Structure formats: C-alpha cells, structure tokens
Amino acid sequence: MSRAQPQKKKGRTGGAFCALILAISVLALLRPTALHAQETELRGEVSESAILSDQQRRARQLSKANTQVKPAPADTTPAENTPTAYVPASDGALPDETDPSQAGANSIFDPPAATDDSFADQPPTVQPRRPSTAKQRAADADKTKDKTKAVDKKKPGRTTDPTTTGTTSDGTAADETEQDTANRRALTIDSVDRQKLDPGAERTDAIEGQKKKPEDDPYAATGIKVGSFLLRPTLEQGVTVTSNADSSSGGKSAVLSETALRFSAASDWRENSAVIDGYGNFRNSISGQKINEGRGRIEGTLNVDLDNELRAIAKLGYEIAPESASSPDAIAGVTSQPIRQTVDGSLAVKKDVGKLRFALTGAVSHDIYGDAKLTNGTVLSQKDRDSTLYTATLRTGYEISPAITPFAEVEVGRRAYDLRVDSSGFERSSTRLGARAGVEVDMGEKLAGEFSAGWLREAIDDNRLEANSGASVNADLKWSPERGTIIGLTAQTMIEGTTTANESGDLLYSGRLTGERQIRADLTGNAALGLDWRDYTGSDGHDLTLSAEAGLTWWLNRYVGLTSRARTEKLTSNLPGRNYTANSVYLGLKLQR
C-alpha cells in the first residue's frame, strides 16, 4: 500500500537546483574572455553616421572586388540570379578613400576576426572616431580635392586614357584614378556659395549706371504734361529789318519787333487721339513805317474709332488776321487794314470695305470782315463781304498696295452771303461743283501724303457775273531722302470772291516747296520757295508772286536757341499799282519746353 511522500523532500530538491544555476552564472561572469562588444570603437548608443559610413565602406569594398574579377568568356552567359555588387548611381554617395579619417575604420557590424588564443588576452585596438557632422566631412573632402587639383597642375602630363583600364599615360595605376573619379563626392548644398569667383568676369553695372540709348533728337522739346495731354510751347522774340513793312506797292522800310508764340498739344489716349495746334504773331514798329498788327490761329482735331470699321475725324478752327495789303479787295486810304475772322469746321467719316476706301466729309467755313477806318476819320462797313461756304465731298479709293491708293472725289457746295444783294446791287451767292482724281501715298517716313488734280467751278446767282472756274491742283507731300532731311510740297487752289462792281473774283493757285535739314544735333537749317498765281475771272489780269526764304537755328541747349532768317518777296502784275518788292532779315531768341 502506497503512501504520500513528505513535502520536506521536495523542497530540498528545488533548493539544490537553484544553487546549481547560481554557480554556473558566477563561473560565466568570471571567465576572462573579452566580449565582442568591447572589440568595437563604439561605447554606448550606435549613431546614424556610424551606420551610414559602414554601409558606404562595404559598398566601396564590393565595388573594388567586382572590378578585380576577371570577365567571363564571350560565350558564357551569366546566371539570371547572379548577385550584382552595389554601385551608387551618383557621384558623392560614397566618401573618398583619401580621407585619412576613414582609413582602416572597422564597423560594429563586421563579424569578429579569427584570432589565436595567444592574442585573446591582448586589449582591442581603439580606432579613431569619425567626424560627427556632415559639414566637417564636406570640409575635409574639399581640402582633399584642392590638394588633388594642385598635384594635377604640377603634373600636366598626367592624363587618363578612357579606353584603357590598366594604367594612365604617366604610369599611374588605373585603380587609383577610378577611386578618385568613380565615386566622387557630390557637391553640398552650400558648395555653390563657396565657389571662387572668376577673376576674368566683369562686374555687372547697376541699372542706373548702364549706358543710355542716344536720342534721335537730343534738342527736341520735352513738353509739359497737362492732364492727358503733352503740351509743347515755343516762344520767339526778335527784331526784323525790312524794306517794305506791309508788303504793298507803297510800303516803306521799318525796324519791327516781332513776337511769335506757337504750341502743340497731343493726347496720350489708348485708341482715340486729339491734337490742338495754335500760333500767334505780333508785330510792332520800332522805327520807320508804322505797323501794329497781330494774327493767330487755333485748330483742334479729334480722331475717334467707331464700330464696324468706321472712323470719324472732326476738326474745328478759328483764325484772326488783318487783310493783306496786296489783296485785290484791299481798301486804300485806311489807317490800318480791317480784321478778317474765320471760323471753320469739318466732320469726316471713313469706311474700309476690303480694299475699297470710302470717305464722306462735310465742311463749313464762315468769314467775318471788320469795318475799315479811313484816314479821313470815317468808317466803311464791310458787312456785304461776310459769307459762309458749305461743302460736302465724297471720296472713293482702291488700295492697289499698302503704299499706293488711287482715288476719285466729287465736291458739291454752296456759298451764301449774309446780304443777298451787296452794296453794288449784285447777288453774290453761288453754287459750287468740283471733281478731282489723285493718289494717296504711304511709304512710312520715306514718302507720305496725297496729290490730286481736277476742275472747280462756282456759278454766281447773278447772271450778269461770269462763273469762277478753272483747273484745280491740291497736294500735301513729305519726302525724306535721308535721315535728318525733310522736303515738303503743298499746293492749293482757292476761289476768291469780291464785292467790286462787275467783277466775279479770281482763282488763286498757291504752292510751297520747303526743306529742313539737321546739319548737326544743335544746328538746323530750313529753306522755302513759294509761288502764287492769281487769275482774274472775266479779264486777262493776273498776279505772280515769287518768294524765297532761308534760315538757321542754333540750339544752345534743349530749351534755348538762336534763330535767324532772310526773306525776299516780289509781286509782278499786269494791273496798275500792284507791283512791289520786300526784303527782310530777322534775328531772334527761341525758347521751347
């Protein structure tokens, strides 16, 4: 019969087992064998830089071992699963072997080297610690690279043949060259800032120090900004010495003070444009024949772009001047010539349809004559000379090329006098008809303008008076044969009415040929030739007026200049008491802004 074992025996067996485990642990701790962890350079926690440097060293050893393996025969096909040594894709992934801080460095991940028992008791060799930051490693690599460049400069004959894998041209082993170039360190982020400047590079000038483009006309007026307009005023003050003060058959010599004011204002609008031009001229006698007169004109032009390829051009002007002493209607025996005022305006609408050009222009011009003061103290009214001319002109053209556009135009109009019957008992109102053909030229700055010729007629309402009619010529051309030279040609045909009894009036043909030359940047010359032919209706009477003028302007600076001109004018007529000659010289100061 069995019995239960006492619990005292079980406790003795467990205590003996615990004592055995404790004795084995003590013997293991007292064993003099060095631990593997003590054979490494690290103490404590492993840093990421140590792990990275170990991986780079392993890759470099594998790459070097791979280059030393002999290539397989051409007919041998490598196995598909043959492992390939790691080669970094970009330079700089691996550190240079020339870095002395990395030579002979061991890794904690290398297996312990096989040693004899005789070396077991020797203490492990402590290796130097690698740089702790990437910045220090980059600095060391740059120093090594600079040393390598210096050696290459001292040995210019040292070159590497890219087709040879054994040695270079100076006998250096190709392995050393491959180690220098195969896995070259990549540039650091701040390496661009540390690059040396090229000593031959020129310093870039500041924006305000760069050379400015020379102006085409350094003495041109700069203008004054007034709202959205650019105003360019000009003032001339000078003295005129003339042999015929009023350009008449009985004119005498005089010294005159002459003041001229001119201005031009142009808008800077984006699509539409507006221009205002004006001038004023005042003459007063200093000595000689008594002259005290002024004349001037102001004219505005508005150019508006409408819808549907339509463009509207509106003009409005006002002129005031004394009547010329050489006019056929000039009154003799007056203290001064009466004032003539003219108010005119026009509206033109232009339309382009393909190459066809259409333009319709309506114009109005009203003349007002002041009373004449006679030398005997009486006043002579000239109300019967006041008239208004209404005209409408239709032009059709065809663009042969962008430079040439022939055209034809028809003009109809009515001249209406304020008084239906003048002081002589004649009805002076008339009906106007005209036809012209011409050509528009647009060659840019070289040649631009238009020329036309045709026939013009005004039939007077009074049957006792003959109609004023004749050929008409009109021109407005500008030609620039070379830069700095402008030659202009203007021509105009006008019908001049009269209130003289039994006379219808005359046709006046006026032509001007002008030239302007920029001799130097600060010296400008100008010249003009003029011809006027007046043909009296109903008789063989005629006047011929020839004129010539030449002048110089010398600019002291952009705002001040000296100007001078000489002029001669001669009228020859087959009617008695109309011939005269006038010569004059002008010298003055010109101001502009």
C-alpha positions in Angstrom: 0.0 0.0 0.0 1.5 3.2 -1.1 1.7 6.4 0.9 2.2 10.0 0.1 5.7 11.4 0.2 6.5 14.0 2.7 6.7 17.6 1.4 10.1 18.1 3.0 11.9 16.1 0.4 10.5 18.1 -2.5 11.8 21.4 -1.0 15.4 20.0 -0.7 15.5 19.0 -4.4 14.3 22.5 -5.6 16.9 24.3 -3.5 19.7 22.2 -4.9 18.7 23.0 -8.5 18.7 26.8 -7.8 22.2 26.5 -6.3 23.4 24.8 -9.4 22.1 27.6 -11.7 23.7 30.3 -9.5 27.1 28.6 -9.6 27.1 28.3 -13.4 26.2 32.1 -13.7 29.1 33.1 -11.4 31.6 31.0 -13.5 30.4 32.6 -16.7 30.9 36.1 -15.3 34.4 35.3 -14.0 35.6 33.9 -17.4 38.4 36.2 -18.7 37.3 36.1 -22.3 36.7 39.7 -23.8 33.2 40.4 -25.0 32.6 41.1 -28.6 31.1 44.5 -27.8 34.4 45.6 -26.4 36.3 45.0 -29.7 34.5 47.9 -31.4 35.1 51.6 -31.4 31.7 52.5 -30.0 30.7 52.8 -26.4 27.0 53.1 -25.7 24.4 54.0 -28.3 25.2 53.5 -32.1 24.8 56.8 -34.1 23.3 57.0 -37.6 26.5 58.5 -39.0 28.4 55.3 -38.0 25.7 53.1 -39.7 25.9 55.3 -42.9 29.7 55.2 -43.0 29.8 51.4 -42.5 27.3 50.9 -45.4 29.5 53.2 -47.7 32.7 51.3 -46.8 31.0 47.9 -47.5 29.8 49.2 -50.9 33.3 50.5 -51.8 34.9 47.1 -50.9 32.3 45.3 -53.0 32.9 47.7 -56.0 36.6 47.2 -55.8 36.3 43.5 -55.6 34.0 43.5 -58.5 36.4 45.4 -60.7 39.2 42.9 -59.9 37.2 39.9 -61.0 38.2 38.7 -64.5 35.4 39.0 -67.1 33.7 35.8 -68.2 34.3 34.4 -71.7 32.1 35.9 -74.5 30.2 32.6 -75.0 29.4 32.3 -71.3 26.0 33.5 -70.2 25.8 34.6 -66.6 23.1 33.1 -64.4 20.0 35.1 -64.1 20.1 35.1 -60.3 23.8 36.1 -60.1 24.1 38.9 -57.5 25.4 42.2 -58.6 27.6 44.4 -56.5 26.0 47.7 -55.4 27.4 50.7 -57.3 25.9 54.1 -56.4 24.1 56.0 -59.2 25.5 59.4 -58.5 28.9 60.7 -57.5 29.4 61.5 -53.9 27.3 58.7 -52.5 30.5 57.2 -51.1 33.3 59.0 -49.2 36.7 59.4 -50.8 39.2 56.8 -49.8 41.8 59.6 -49.5 40.0 60.7 -46.3 42.5 59.7 -43.6 39.8 59.7 -41.0 38.2 56.8 -42.8 41.3 54.6 -43.4 41.1 51.3 -41.7 37.9 52.0 -39.9 36.0 48.9 -38.6 32.3 48.5 -38.2 30.3 47.1 -35.4 28.5 45.1 -38.0 31.7 43.1 -39.1 32.0 39.6 -37.8 34.8 39.1 -35.1 38.1 38.3 -36.7 39.5 34.8 -36.1 42.3 35.0 -33.6 44.6 32.6 -31.8 44.4 32.0 -28.1 47.7 33.9 -27.7 46.0 37.1 -28.8 42.9 36.7 -26.8 44.4 38.4 -23.8 45.6 41.5 -25.7 43.4 44.6 -25.4 41.5 45.6 -28.6 42.8 48.4 -30.8 40.8 51.6 -30.4 40.1 53.2 -33.8 39.8 57.0 -34.2 36.2 58.3 -34.2 34.7 59.6 -37.5 33.6 63.2 -37.8 30.3 63.7 -36.1 28.7 66.1 -38.7 28.2 66.1 -42.4 29.7 69.7 -42.6 33.0 68.5 -41.2 33.1 65.6 -43.7 32.4 68.1 -46.6 35.1 70.4 -45.5 37.7 67.6 -45.3 36.6 66.4 -48.8 37.0 69.9 -50.2 40.5 70.2 -48.8 41.5 66.8 -50.3 40.0 67.9 -53.6 42.0 71.1 -53.7 45.2 69.2 -52.9 44.5 66.8 -55.8 44.0 69.7 -58.2 47.3 71.2 -57.1 49.1 68.0 -57.8 47.5 67.7 -61.2 48.6 71.3 -62.1 52.2 70.4 -61.2 52.0 67.3 -63.4 50.4 68.4 -66.6 51.4 65.1 -68.4 49.2 63.0 -66.1 46.1 62.1 -68.1 43.9 59.1 -68.1 43.1 57.2 -71.3 39.4 56.5 -71.2 39.9 53.4 -73.4 42.5 51.8 -71.1 41.7 50.1 -67.8 45.3 49.3 -66.8 47.4 52.4 -66.4 47.3 56.1 -67.2 49.7 57.9 -69.6 52.1 58.7 -66.8 52.2 55.2 -65.4 49.8 55.7 -62.5 47.6 52.7 -61.8 44.1 52.9 -63.2 42.7 51.8 -59.9 43.8 55.0 -58.2 42.2 57.0 -60.9 39.0 55.1 -60.7 39.0 55.6 -56.9 39.4 59.3 -57.5 36.7 59.7 -60.1 34.3 56.7 -60.0 32.6 57.6 -56.6 33.4 61.3 -56.3 31.6 63.1 -53.5 28.6 65.1 -54.6 28.5 68.8 -54.0 27.0 70.0 -50.8 24.1 72.4 -50.8 26.2 75.3 -49.8 29.1 74.5 -52.2 27.9 77.0 -54.8 28.3 79.8 -52.3 31.8 78.7 -51.5 32.9 78.7 -55.2 35.7 81.0 -56.1 34.8 83.9 -58.4 36.2 84.0 -61.9 38.9 86.8 -61.8 38.2 87.5 -65.5 34.5 88.1 -65.1 33.3 91.7 -65.5 31.3 93.2 -62.7 27.7 94.0 -63.8 26.8 97.7 -63.7 23.9 99.0 -61.7 20.7 99.7 -63.5 21.1 103.5 -63.2 24.7 103.1 -64.4 24.1 101.4 -67.7 24.6 103.3 -70.9 21.5 105.1 -72.2 20.4 104.8 -75.8 21.2 108.1 -77.5 18.2 110.2 -78.5 17.4 110.7 -82.1 17.0 114.5 -81.5 18.7 115.5 -78.2 17.4 119.1 -78.6 13.8 118.3 -79.2 11.2 119.8 -76.8 10.4 117.6 -73.8 7.0 119.0 -73.4 4.8 119.7 -70.3 2.3 117.1 -69.0 -1.2 118.7 -68.7 -3.7 116.1 -67.7 -3.8 113.5 -70.5 -2.1 115.9 -73.0 1.5 116.7 -73.7 2.0 120.4 -74.3 5.0 121.7 -76.3 5.1 125.6 -76.3 7.6 127.7 -78.2 8.3 131.4 -77.9 10.3 133.5 -80.3 11.4 137.1 -79.7 13.4 139.0 -82.3 13.9 142.0 -84.5 13.0 142.3 -88.2 14.6 144.8 -90.6 12.5 145.1 -93.7 12.5 147.3 -96.9 8.7 147.1 -97.1 6.8 146.9 -93.8 3.3 146.0 -95.1 4.2 144.3 -98.5 2.4 146.8 -100.7 3.2 148.9 -103.7 3.6 151.9 -101.4 5.3 150.2 -98.5 8.3 151.7 -96.7 11.2 150.4 -94.7 11.0 149.8 -91.0 12.5 148.0 -87.9 10.0 145.8 -86.3 9.8 144.0 -83.0 8.3 140.5 -83.7 7.0 138.1 -81.2 5.7 134.6 -82.1 4.1 132.1 -79.8 3.4 128.5 -81.0 2.1 125.5 -79.2 1.1 121.9 -79.9 -0.8 119.6 -77.5 -1.3 115.9 -78.2 -3.3 113.4 -76.2 -1.9 110.1 -75.0 -5.2 108.2 -75.2 -5.1 104.5 -76.0 -7.4 104.2 -79.1 -8.6 107.7 -80.0 -6.5 110.8 -80.3 -6.8 114.6 -80.1 -4.4 117.3 -81.2 -4.6 121.0 -80.7 -2.3 123.4 -82.6 -2.0 127.1 -82.4 0.1 130.1 -83.1 0.2 133.9 -82.6 2.3 136.6 -84.2 2.6 140.2 -83.2 4.5 142.9 -85.0 5.2 146.4 -83.7 7.3 149.2 -85.3 10.4 150.3 -83.5 11.2 152.8 -86.2 10.1 153.5 -89.8 6.7 152.8 -91.2 4.0 152.4 -88.5 2.9 148.8 -88.1 0.9 147.4 -85.2 -0.8 144.2 -86.1 -1.4 140.7 -84.7 -2.6 137.4 -86.3 -3.2 133.9 -85.0 -4.9 130.6 -85.4 -6.0 127.7 -83.2 -7.2 124.4 -84.5 -8.3 121.1 -82.9 -8.5 117.7 -84.4 -10.3 114.7 -82.8 -9.9 111.2 -84.3 -12.4 108.6 -83.0 -12.5 104.9 -83.8 -16.2 103.8 -84.2 -17.7 100.3 -84.6 -17.9 98.4 -87.9 -14.6 99.6 -89.3 -15.8 103.3 -89.1 -13.6 106.2 -88.2 -14.6 109.8 -87.6 -12.4 112.8 -87.8 -13.6 116.1 -86.5 -11.9 119.5 -86.9 -12.6 122.9 -85.5 -10.6 126.1 -86.0 -10.6 129.8 -85.5 -8.3 132.4 -87.3 -7.9 136.1 -87.0 -5.7 138.3 -89.1 -5.6 141.7 -90.8 -6.4 141.6 -94.5 -3.3 141.7 -96.7 -2.4 145.0 -98.3 -1.7 143.1 -101.5 -5.2 141.6 -101.6 -7.3 142.5 -104.7 -10.0 143.8 -102.3 -7.7 145.8 -100.1 -9.1 149.2 -99.3 -6.8 152.2 -100.0 -6.5 155.2 -97.7 -7.1 153.3 -94.4 -5.2 153.8 -91.1 -4.9 150.0 -90.8 -6.2 147.1 -92.7 -9.5 145.7 -91.4 -9.6 142.5 -89.4 -10.8 139.3 -91.0 -12.0 136.4 -88.8 -12.7 132.9 -90.0 -14.4 130.1 -88.1 -14.3 126.7 -89.8 -15.1 123.1 -89.0 -15.4 119.7 -90.7 -16.5 116.2 -90.0 -15.3 113.2 -92.0 -16.5 109.6 -91.7 -14.2 106.9 -93.3 -15.1 103.3 -94.0 -12.9 100.5 -95.4 -14.5 97.5 -97.2 -11.8 95.1 -98.2 -9.5 97.1 -100.5 -12.2 99.8 -101.1 -11.8 103.1 -99.3 -14.8 105.4 -98.7 -14.8 108.8 -97.1 -17.6 111.4 -96.7 -16.6 114.9 -95.5 -18.8 117.8 -94.6 -17.2 121.3 -94.0 -18.4 124.7 -93.0 -16.3 128.0 -93.2 -17.6 131.4 -92.2 -15.8 134.7 -92.9 -16.4 137.9 -91.0 -14.8 141.2 -92.1 -14.4 144.1 -89.8 -15.1 147.7 -90.6 -12.3 149.8 -92.3 -11.2 153.0 -90.7 -10.3 155.6 -93.3 -7.7 158.3 -93.0 -10.4 161.0 -93.2 -11.9 159.6 -90.0 -14.9 157.8 -91.5 -15.7 154.1 -91.1 -16.5 151.9 -94.0 -18.7 148.8 -93.3 -17.8 145.5 -95.0 -20.9 143.6 -94.0 -21.6 142.7 -97.6 -18.4 140.6 -97.7 -19.5 138.2 -94.9 -20.2 134.8 -96.3 -20.5 131.1 -95.4 -19.3 128.2 -97.5 -20.9 124.8 -97.1 -19.3 121.8 -98.9 -19.7 118.0 -99.0 -17.1 115.8 -100.5 -17.4 112.1 -101.3 -14.1 110.1 -102.0 -13.8 106.6 -103.3 -10.4 104.8 -103.5 -9.0 101.4 -104.2 -5.9 100.1 -102.4 -3.5 98.7 -105.0 -0.9 98.1 -102.3 -0.4 99.3 -98.8 1.7 102.2 -100.2 -0.5 103.4 -103.1 -4.2 104.1 -103.1 -5.7 105.9 -106.2 -8.9 107.8 -105.5 -11.6 110.0 -107.1 -13.8 112.5 -105.4 -16.7 114.8 -106.1 -17.4 118.0 -104.3 -20.7 120.0 -104.1 -21.3 123.1 -102.1 -23.0 126.5 -101.6 -21.5 129.9 -100.8 -24.1 132.0 -99.1 -23.6 135.7 -98.4 -25.1 137.3 -95.3 -26.6 140.0 -97.5 -28.4 138.6 -100.5 -27.6 141.8 -102.5 -24.3 143.7 -101.9 -23.8 147.5 -101.9 -23.3 147.4 -105.7 -26.6 145.6 -106.4 -25.3 142.1 -107.2 -26.4 138.8 -105.8 -23.1 137.2 -104.8 -24.2 133.8 -103.6 -23.0 130.9 -105.7 -23.2 127.1 -106.2 -20.0 125.1 -106.1 -19.1 121.9 -108.1 -15.8 120.1 -108.3 -14.2 116.8 -109.3 -10.7 115.5 -108.7 -8.7 112.4 -109.2 -5.5 111.6 -107.4 -3.4 109.1 -105.4 -2.6 108.6 -101.7 1.0 107.5 -100.9 2.1 105.9 -97.7 5.7 104.7 -97.6 6.2 105.5 -93.9 8.8 108.1 -93.1 10.2 108.0 -96.7 7.2 109.4 -98.5 3.7 110.2 -97.4 0.8 112.4 -98.5 -1.5 112.8 -101.5 -1.8 114.6 -104.8 -4.8 115.4 -106.9 -5.9 117.4 -109.9 -9.3 118.2 -111.3 -11.8 121.0 -112.1 -13.5 123.5 -109.8 -16.4 125.8 -110.6 -18.6 128.3 -108.7 -21.7 129.7 -110.6 -22.8 133.1 -109.2 -26.6 133.6 -108.8 -26.4 136.9 -110.6 -26.5 136.2 -114.4 -24.5 139.4 -115.1 -21.4 137.9 -113.5 -19.3 135.2 -115.0 -18.7 131.9 -113.1 -15.4 131.4 -111.4 -14.0 128.2 -112.8 -10.7 126.6 -113.7 -8.4 123.7 -113.1 -7.6 122.8 -109.5 -4.4 121.3 -108.1 -4.0 120.1 -104.5 -1.0 118.5 -102.9 0.4 117.7 -99.5 3.5 115.5 -99.6 6.5 115.0 -97.4 9.6 113.2 -98.6 12.7 112.2 -96.6 15.6 111.3 -98.9 17.8 110.6 -95.8 17.5 110.8 -92.1 17.5 114.3 -90.8 16.2 115.8 -94.1 12.5 116.5 -94.8 11.3 118.0 -98.1 7.6 119.1 -98.2 5.4 120.2 -101.1 2.0 121.8 -100.6 -0.4 123.1 -103.2 -3.9 124.6 -103.0 -6.5 126.1 -105.3 -8.9 128.6 -103.9 -11.8 130.7 -105.4 -11.7 134.3 -104.1 -14.9 136.3 -104.2 -15.1 140.0 -104.5 -17.7 142.8 -104.0 -16.2 145.0 -106.6 -18.8 146.1 -109.2 -19.0 144.0 -112.4 -16.2 141.6 -111.2 -16.7 137.9 -110.3 -13.5 137.3 -108.4 -10.4 135.1 -109.2 -8.7 131.8 -108.9 -5.6 131.6 -106.7 -3.0 128.9 -107.1 -0.6 128.6 -104.2 2.4 126.4 -103.9 5.2 125.9 -101.4 8.4 123.9 -101.5 10.0 123.6 -98.1 13.2 121.9 -96.9 14.5 121.2 -93.4 18.0 119.8 -92.7 19.5 118.8 -89.4 23.1 119.9 -90.1 24.2 118.9 -86.6 22.4 117.9 -83.5 22.4 121.5 -82.3 22.1 123.2 -85.7 19.1 123.1 -88.0 18.7 124.8 -91.4 15.5 125.4 -93.3 14.6 126.9 -96.7 11.4 127.6 -98.6 10.3 128.6 -102.1 6.9 130.0 -102.8 4.8 130.7 -106.0 1.4 132.3 -106.1 -0.6 132.7 -109.3 -3.8 134.8 -109.3 -6.0 134.6 -112.4 -8.8 137.2 -112.5 -12.2 136.0 -113.9 -13.5 137.9 -116.9 -10.3 139.6 -117.8 -6.7 138.8 -118.7 -5.4 140.3 -115.5 -3.0 138.1 -113.4 -0.6 138.4 -110.5 2.6 136.4 -110.0 4.3 136.3 -106.6 7.6 134.7 -106.0 9.3 134.3 -102.6 12.3 132.7 -101.2 13.5 132.2 -97.6 16.4 130.6 -95.7 17.1 130.3 -92.0 19.2 128.7 -89.3 18.5 127.7 -85.7 21.4 127.1 -83.3 20.4 125.4 -80.0 22.5 126.4 -77.0 20.7 123.7 -75.1 17.4 121.8 -75.2 15.5 124.9 -74.2 17.2 127.9 -75.7 18.4 128.7 -79.2 19.3 131.5 -81.6 17.4 131.8 -84.8 17.8 133.9 -87.9 16.2 134.1 -91.4 16.4 136.1 -94.6 13.4 136.5 -96.9 12.7 138.1 -100.2 9.3 138.5 -102.0 8.3 140.1 -105.3 4.9 140.6 -106.9 4.6 141.2 -110.6 1.2 142.1 -112.1 -0.2 143.4 -115.4 -2.6 145.5 -113.4 -1.5 149.0 -112.5 -0.4 149.8 -108.9 0.2 146.3 -107.7 3.9 145.6 -108.1 6.2 145.6 -105.1 9.4 144.0 -103.6 10.0 143.3 -100.0 13.3 142.1 -98.4 13.8 141.4 -94.7 16.2 139.9 -92.2 15.2 138.5 -88.8 17.3 137.7 -85.8 15.9 136.4 -82.5 15.9 134.2 -79.5 13.9 131.0 -79.4 12.6 129.3 -76.2 10.9 125.9 -76.1 9.7 123.5 -73.5 
